[in-house]
Amino acid sequence: MRKHLLFLFALALGLTACNKNDNFKVNVSLKNGNDQTVYLQKYVDNAPVIIDSAVIANEMAVLTAPKDDPQVLYSLKVKGKRGSMPFFSDNKDVSIVGDINNAKDVEIMGSETQTEWNAYNEKKNQFGDQIRELYAVMQQAFADNDSILLDSLNTVGTALMEQQDNYRDEYIKAHGDNFLAHYLLDESKQEYDLSTLKEMMASFTTESLYTKDINDYIA
């Protein structure tokens, strides 16, 4: 990992001198990724659009994107693999480091918004980990036909999901001037009834790409 980070640091220094002001770089360092094709995507009207691609060699690849609205969401997609790795770049060079076979532990570094999103997800994922562990116990209780234990576990699971949702809602309300909070509400807008969604929107003090999308949805 340290070798990869040192390489990326040196690469970033070299690119700074020649990088045009209208582009930013996505520096990829993925173990077990040799000969795999990766795609850089950005989201336009909530749909991914490919803007660059590269083949990983020596576990490294560099993709380039023209600078756009700094609020745009991007993602790295590996050909033939399900899902993608979303990130915010803030129109700055970013680094994606990890193992191509373990997307959950891939680190995305370089932008302030991404750093904040990482911190948010770390806390949110703590609830998710507890819910998954509880689900495994529930499966065993179901196999044992233990209805009393199932009811008890279901109560605990419901409370955990409510805590997870409350954490998201409190974060959104507390960061009304931050487009990341707007994005989080846009991402989950279908989970709210109309009056609650309007109430959440009322806590925002600025506008963004995502408030526009939410307003269109409300309309």
MIDO-341116 format. One line per field, with one value per residue (C-alpha): residue number from 0; residue in three letters; x, y, z. Coordinates in Angstrom, 3 decimals. Layout:
BEGIN
pos (NUM/...)
code (ALA/...)
u (X/...)
v (Y/...)
w (Z/...)
% end
This chain:
BEGIN
pos (0/1/2/3/4/5/6/7/8/9/10/11/12/13/14/15/16/17/18/19/20/21/22/23/24/25/26/27/28/29/30/31/32/33/34/35/36/37/38/39/40/41/42/43/44/45/46/47/48/49/50/51/52/53/54/55/56/57/58/59/60/61/62/63/64/65/66/67/68/69/70/71/72/73/74/75/76/77/78/79/80/81/82/83/84/85/86/87/88/89/90/91/92/93/94/95/96/97/98/99/100/101/102/103/104/105/106/107/108/109/110/111/112/113/114/115/116/117/118/119/120/121/122/123/124/125/126/127/128/129/130/131/132/133/134/135/136/137/138/139/140/141/142/143/144/145/146/147/148/149/150/151/152/153/154/155/156/157/158/159/160/161/162/163/164/165/166/167/168/169/170/171/172/173/174/175/176/177/178/179/180/181/182/183/184/185/186/187/188/189/190/191/192/193/194/195/196/197/198/199/200/201/202/203/204/205/206/207/208/209/210/211/212/213/214/215/216/217/218)
code (MET/ARG/LYS/HIS/LEU/LEU/PHE/LEU/PHE/ALA/LEU/ALA/LEU/GLY/LEU/THR/ALA/CYS/ASN/LYS/ASN/ASP/ASN/PHE/LYS/VAL/ASN/VAL/SER/LEU/LYS/ASN/GLY/ASN/ASP/GLN/THR/VAL/TYR/LEU/GLN/LYS/TYR/VAL/ASP/ASN/ALA/PRO/VAL/ILE/ILE/ASP/SER/ALA/VAL/ILE/ALA/ASN/GLU/MET/ALA/VAL/LEU/THR/ALA/PRO/LYS/ASP/ASP/PRO/GLN/VAL/LEU/TYR/SER/LEU/LYS/VAL/LYS/GLY/LYS/ARG/GLY/SER/MET/PRO/PHE/PHE/SER/ASP/ASN/LYS/ASP/VAL/SER/ILE/VAL/GLY/ASP/ILE/ASN/ASN/ALA/LYS/ASP/VAL/GLU/ILE/MET/GLY/SER/GLU/THR/GLN/THR/GLU/TRP/ASN/ALA/TYR/ASN/GLU/LYS/LYS/ASN/GLN/PHE/GLY/ASP/GLN/ILE/ARG/GLU/LEU/TYR/ALA/VAL/MET/GLN/GLN/ALA/PHE/ALA/ASP/ASN/ASP/SER/ILE/LEU/LEU/ASP/SER/LEU/ASN/THR/VAL/GLY/THR/ALA/LEU/MET/GLU/GLN/GLN/ASP/ASN/TYR/ARG/ASP/GLU/TYR/ILE/LYS/ALA/HIS/GLY/ASP/ASN/PHE/LEU/ALA/HIS/TYR/LEU/LEU/ASP/GLU/SER/LYS/GLN/GLU/TYR/ASP/LEU/SER/THR/LEU/LYS/GLU/MET/MET/ALA/SER/PHE/THR/THR/GLU/SER/LEU/TYR/THR/LYS/ASP/ILE/ASN/ASP/TYR/ILE/ALA)
u (0.000/2.805/4.553/1.350/0.811/4.393/3.970/0.721/2.315/5.175/2.751/0.629/3.681/4.631/1.140/0.780/3.329/1.717/-1.902/-4.107/-6.208/-9.370/-8.780/-8.350/-6.876/-8.160/-5.114/-6.021/-3.944/-5.742/-4.172/-5.156/-6.318/-3.795/-5.346/-8.734/-10.513/-11.765/-14.206/-14.539/-18.182/-20.012/-23.693/-25.879/-29.578/-28.874/-27.499/-23.800/-22.014/-18.547/-15.969/-12.708/-11.336/-7.998/-6.487/-4.704/-1.006/1.368/-1.732/-1.947/-4.102/-4.724/-8.003/-8.708/-11.875/-12.676/-13.568/-17.289/-19.584/-17.691/-20.880/-20.961/-20.819/-18.345/-17.710/-15.104/-16.535/-14.603/-15.606/-17.404/-17.986/-21.266/-21.646/-19.212/-17.217/-18.839/-16.891/-16.792/-13.675/-14.260/-12.509/-9.249/-6.962/-8.107/-6.587/-8.393/-6.371/-7.172/-7.902/-10.065/-11.625/-12.668/-14.507/-15.716/-12.177/-11.101/-9.963/-10.806/-8.706/-8.089/-11.222/-12.711/-16.237/-15.117/-13.338/-16.544/-18.604/-16.172/-16.641/-20.428/-20.429/-18.108/-20.650/-23.639/-21.975/-21.632/-25.411/-25.369/-22.811/-24.956/-28.042/-26.232/-24.957/-28.470/-29.884/-27.545/-28.849/-32.428/-31.818/-30.702/-33.714/-35.971/-34.296/-34.842/-38.495/-37.914/-40.716/-40.101/-36.470/-37.460/-39.901/-37.247/-34.613/-37.089/-37.683/-33.935/-33.491/-36.305/-34.725/-31.339/-32.821/-34.611/-31.323/-29.620/-32.364/-32.301/-28.541/-28.990/-31.841/-29.990/-26.909/-28.946/-30.700/-27.436/-25.630/-28.152/-25.415/-23.502/-24.337/-23.341/-26.386/-28.475/-27.136/-27.974/-31.556/-31.842/-30.542/-33.172/-36.058/-38.460/-38.296/-40.073/-43.681/-44.256/-44.675/-41.516/-39.525/-40.629/-39.676/-36.213/-35.815/-36.749/-33.575/-31.379/-29.801/-28.226/-29.151/-27.340/-27.657/-29.465/-31.980/-33.079/-33.622/-35.583/-37.766/-38.496/-39.441/-41.762/-43.404)
v (0.000/2.437/1.743/2.585/5.800/6.949/6.221/8.176/11.113/11.225/10.840/13.686/15.968/15.157/15.714/19.062/20.673/19.482/19.128/21.620/23.847/22.545/18.885/16.808/13.321/10.168/8.144/4.489/1.986/-1.355/-4.636/-7.652/-5.273/-5.882/-6.033/-4.956/-2.081/0.756/3.457/6.952/7.980/11.120/11.335/13.389/13.504/10.671/8.421/7.429/8.671/7.302/10.066/8.092/4.549/2.843/-0.613/-1.230/-2.044/-2.650/-2.189/1.469/3.545/7.245/8.656/12.245/14.302/17.843/20.064/20.513/21.792/20.907/19.328/16.607/13.004/10.676/6.947/4.364/1.299/-1.936/-3.768/-7.021/-6.228/-5.231/-1.793/1.095/3.316/6.776/9.856/13.643/15.266/18.994/19.363/18.228/15.276/12.274/8.890/5.557/2.949/-0.599/-4.096/-4.591/-7.644/-5.733/-2.560/-1.972/-1.217/0.937/4.401/7.504/10.524/14.041/16.158/17.815/16.701/13.087/13.212/14.447/11.797/9.106/10.238/10.248/6.755/5.380/6.295/5.167/1.848/1.075/0.766/-1.294/-3.724/-4.239/-4.835/-7.429/-9.237/-9.219/-10.606/-13.606/-14.340/-13.946/-16.503/-19.013/-18.223/-18.761/-22.107/-23.078/-21.966/-19.737/-17.194/-15.499/-14.792/-13.685/-11.118/-9.810/-9.567/-7.868/-5.184/-4.609/-4.509/-1.993/0.244/0.050/1.001/3.934/5.069/4.832/6.899/9.436/9.824/10.601/13.041/14.877/15.179/16.605/19.166/20.232/20.824/22.820/24.902/21.855/20.242/16.841/17.031/17.989/14.945/12.642/13.898/13.593/10.025/9.020/11.364/8.525/7.330/10.468/11.524/14.854/16.986/15.586/16.081/19.723/20.150/18.735/21.071/24.034/23.462/24.184/27.632/27.263/25.719/23.017/20.510/18.267/20.762/21.314/17.584/17.364/20.323/18.686/15.504/17.414/19.191)
w (0.000/0.916/-2.409/-4.234/-2.287/-2.930/-6.629/-6.753/-4.932/-7.414/-10.291/-9.001/-8.748/-12.317/-13.611/-11.864/-14.149/-17.375/-16.378/-18.172/-15.968/-17.592/-16.616/-13.505/-13.074/-11.426/-10.364/-9.867/-7.875/-7.557/-6.553/-8.671/-11.365/-14.146/-17.643/-16.300/-18.036/-15.851/-16.873/-15.468/-15.393/-14.409/-13.582/-15.896/-14.975/-12.510/-15.267/-15.642/-18.764/-19.652/-20.164/-20.158/-19.935/-19.356/-18.945/-15.642/-16.005/-13.098/-10.927/-12.055/-14.405/-14.968/-16.259/-17.259/-16.977/-18.107/-15.188/-14.735/-12.020/-8.789/-7.443/-10.115/-8.894/-10.633/-10.360/-11.286/-13.009/-13.542/-16.706/-15.957/-12.264/-10.687/-9.180/-9.234/-6.869/-6.673/-5.597/-5.621/-7.060/-6.411/-9.804/-8.196/-8.863/-6.832/-6.005/-5.777/-3.876/-2.802/-4.090/-7.170/-5.505/-2.378/-3.379/0.185/1.397/-1.542/-0.412/-2.428/-1.554/-2.782/-2.403/0.658/-0.242/-0.620/2.747/4.365/2.567/3.727/7.332/6.936/5.407/8.084/10.762/8.695/7.868/11.570/11.690/8.494/9.933/13.036/10.901/8.778/11.886/13.317/10.080/10.301/13.808/12.564/9.827/12.448/14.655/11.634/10.913/14.567/14.346/17.378/16.965/20.321/19.476/15.967/17.371/19.735/17.004/14.674/17.311/17.643/13.860/13.405/16.040/14.307/10.948/12.568/14.132/10.742/9.098/11.949/11.576/7.877/8.524/11.298/9.114/6.236/8.460/10.094/6.762/4.775/3.156/1.881/-1.466/-0.034/2.252/-0.772/-2.615/0.304/0.355/-3.417/-3.226/-0.655/-1.612/-2.439/1.175/2.450/2.224/0.497/3.614/5.241/2.055/1.888/5.533/4.848/1.883/4.072/6.121/3.073/2.877/-0.582/-3.914/-5.875/-8.696/-6.237/-4.886/-8.472/-8.909/-5.634/-6.604/-9.962/-8.101/-5.747/-8.684)
% end
